[in-house]
């Protein structure tokens, strides 16, 4: 299965050191999160529930 990675709209320019990509993994496998500057470096796999909790936390604490 090929994962279609999407770069975050909050990721900045090529000089930005905070770049994140998300990818929907195989059905039921969760959501992949990886560093867009190091795509070969692997990814973190989150369940939909874990991903929702991460997004909620980031919205509540944007300084992270």
PyMOL commands that set and color helices and strands:
alter all, ss='L'
color gray80, all
select helices_A, chain A and resi 36-41+48-60
alter helices_A, ss='H'
color red, helices_A
select strands_A, chain A and resi 5-7+20-24+31-35+44-46
alter strands_A, ss='S'
color yellow, strands_A
deselect
rebuild
show_as cartoon
